[in-house]
């Protein structure tokens, strides 16, 4: 099929690779514009932009698709379908309707649960037992369209947002190729009106750890925000980013280190930190960090 691919972050790259490998004709790749990043504030390409250039594909990165000239340029590609994966811009109705088969979206949740911007983070933070991928026909509403394919995966007790991100990206890549190969035989399934939840964008204020909360909530906060923005706390005036954890054993005053293995007491129960990052250092496993930062039981985390 002749496809317009629309995506920007790392999550979208496996789907682009899979479509190319499957032999589809990529008419153009749409992504977010390059933006200043890093200390030098040099303009950085999105991961999809960089990958598309390596694949020799035409890339477009308009700041908006609302102008009529952008919509005409989109329609002039004469694509059969558009595949959208975490693109980052709202698609106006003329864009949604420009292709014979419309637009398909790869969404990282089991719709209608977790419509919106941060479904992977929210699923972990809410304590969901599973999540998955839905291949959805796009409408003007926020992730409201009928579902063509859905596939679930369990969320393990130590899974981080990074773990799920990579697993779901691979699932989405496989599923979009399958969906396109069976497009004329798939029956769109309208989403139920019950069970709708919204995965609002993660706010940095959600990353500060409050050790008075129950251990299961803190554990899910750490894993759901890893690696970005990263849940954090303070230790002797130093900011620590906590990137991996599981439930621990023991009790004590909230924020108190209970043993030599980075088990920290919470308002109820305890969590054991398995991976963290000190200020000015790379992320490391807890054992490695403790060799350079010896801590004794009773140490207080804020």
Secondary structure, DSSP 4 states (H G I P E B T S, - for coil): -EEEEEE-SHHHHHHHHHHHHTT-EEEEEE-PPPEEETTTTEEE--HHHHHHHHTT--EE--S-S-SHHHHHHHHTT--SEEEEES--S---HHHHTSSTT-EEEEESSSTTTTEES-HHHHHHHTT-SEEEEEEEE--SSTT-SPEEEEEEEE--TT--HHHHHHHHHHHHHHHHHHHHHTTTT---BPPPSSS--EEPPPPGGGGB--TTSBHHHHHHHHHHTTTTT-EEEEETTEEEEEEEEEEE----STTBB-STT-EEE-SBSEEEEEEEEETTS--EEHHHHHHHS---TT-B--
